[in-house]
Each structure stands twice: as structure tokens, then as C-alpha cells.
Amino acid sequence: MSEQESRTPLELQRSFCRKLEQLVGEPVIIRFNRNRSVFLSVVRRSGRLHLSVHECFLTAPNNVIESLARYVLRSSLSARRVLQDFFELWCETHGRPQRRSGVLRARGRTYDLHAIFEELNREYFCSELQVAITWGRSTNFRKNRTRIVFGNYDHHQRVIRIHPALDSSHVPEYFVRFVVYHEMLHAYLEPEKDADGRRRIHTPKFRKLERAFPHYEQAMAFEKEFWKIIRK
């Protein structure tokens, strides 16, 4: 049994908090969650950092915790990819909590996800992808938040879910299409193992296909400005 496996959940939480506070250089208030897709949220209230972090990160290696700190401090996209990869691989091993059954809803107030999916499927995947797509469940979306997961692909249910915050006239269609395309790539490509035997979902092939999207640079730029625009 490893040292981490022999420690209690409370000991793991305290150790995690100490490491993260050392890396970010200030006290942090952390709540651990068991969410299906939103594994991290960060809000600064009254000058204090408040984090909601998925419990899978309690046993994450140091490089992942360092990436988490970089993401908290600088919204680093490369750090977010490390976190997303770790979370997705953890879910493949441990499984996601069962989602409550519900009706798939592809037509939104502004965008029709089914129409977008069908166009992308014909253009990039020869209409071969057989997965469902829906807007995620409406949540108490707070504009003072600074992090959300725009999309998620559930390998077990073969369903793409897109965050309802993107169903807005403030969000350009090319960005919604890019997020859908990104999740379709997850359905299209299998994870691979790297030289260290770790499974990776954002492989070099994945990144190459992602960058081939016509509005890739625009989408990356809009992602950085999303919170400024959505608060209007």
C-alpha cells in the first residue's frame, strides 16, 4: 500500500491545501466536489481565493498540482489541458457518478446543436460519428465565476454536453462550433499511451486536428475574452 493510500481523506485534504497554498503564495479556501464534468471553479470573494476542486486531485502527482496552481494564477490554457487530461483519465478508471435521466435538448434559444453537429459530422467525419448532443442542464450560472467547462463528452453514454452559457447571442457561432468540434474529436479518437505508459486524451494527433479547425485562432482568442463578453 502506498503512502497516499494509507492516509485518511482528511489528511489528504490538509496536505493538498498546504501544497496548493505554497504554490499560489496565499491562503486558499477549498471545497472538494464529486462533479461529473466541472472539476474546478475559482472565485475571488472579499480578497480571498475560493476553489471548488474535484476530489480526484487529492491523489494527483506534483506536476498536476503545479498545473492547477498555474491555472488558478494565470488561467493557463496548457495547464488546463493537463488538468482536463488527468480528470478524464481518472473518470475512465473510476467511472463518473450516474447522471439523473433527462431529455436531451439540442435546440437552444440561440443555437441548434443538432444542426451544428450534423454539419460538422458531414464536413470533418464523413457522417460517421454516431453520438448524441445536448445542452447541459441549466444551472445557477453566476457571472462572477471565472471558470467553466464549455463541453464534455461522456464515453459511456456517448453523449456530448455543451454548457448552456454558450447559448447566447454574445457568443459567436464559430466558438460554439469549435467547442462542439473539440468534443466530437474526443468521440472520434481513442486515448493513447505515452512513453511513460500514461493514457492521454489530448494526443499530438488530437491537437493537430483541433488546430485544423478554420476558426481555431479566433476561438482561442475568444475563450480568453469570454468572461468579459458574457458579463455585458
Protein Blocks (a to p, Z undefined) as FASTA:
>chain_A
ZZklmpcfklmmmmmmmmmmmmnopacdddddfbfklmbccddeehiacddddfklmmgc
fklmmmmmmmmmnopaklmmmmmmmmmmmmmmnopaddddddddfbcfkbcfklmmmmmm
mmmnoomaccdddddddddddfkbcbdcfbdcdfklopacddfklmcfklcfklmmmmmm
mmmmmmmpccdddfkopacfbdfklmmmmmmpmklmmmmmmmmmmmmmmmZZ
